[in-house]
């Protein structure tokens, strides 16, 4: 996928948009996060910071769940968060208040990369 194609795809995405996804890889459990196939031509990823502290509480490879768009920037990857609270860190509400205090206002808004130039 070219950068221009990625920018066009990203413009169609919304923060909080839900996709059904399949966990396809859990490399280094407890260290980096999980990779999720959400049916798009770019991969999905859930960062370790959003997942439970104990990696045995993470969704296993093959798990099918709903995931929400958490972030997407110039990297051709969609950052996700699990919709099911079982797969979120135990202090998720406090965490969001610290790192994304405007998350509730961002939900439904277009995903933009504040560091990239628009290609029109």
Helices and strands as residue ranges (DSSP letters): H 3-11, E 18-25, E 33-37, E 43-47, G 48-50, G 55-57, E 64-72, E 77-82, G 85-87, H 92-99, H 103-106
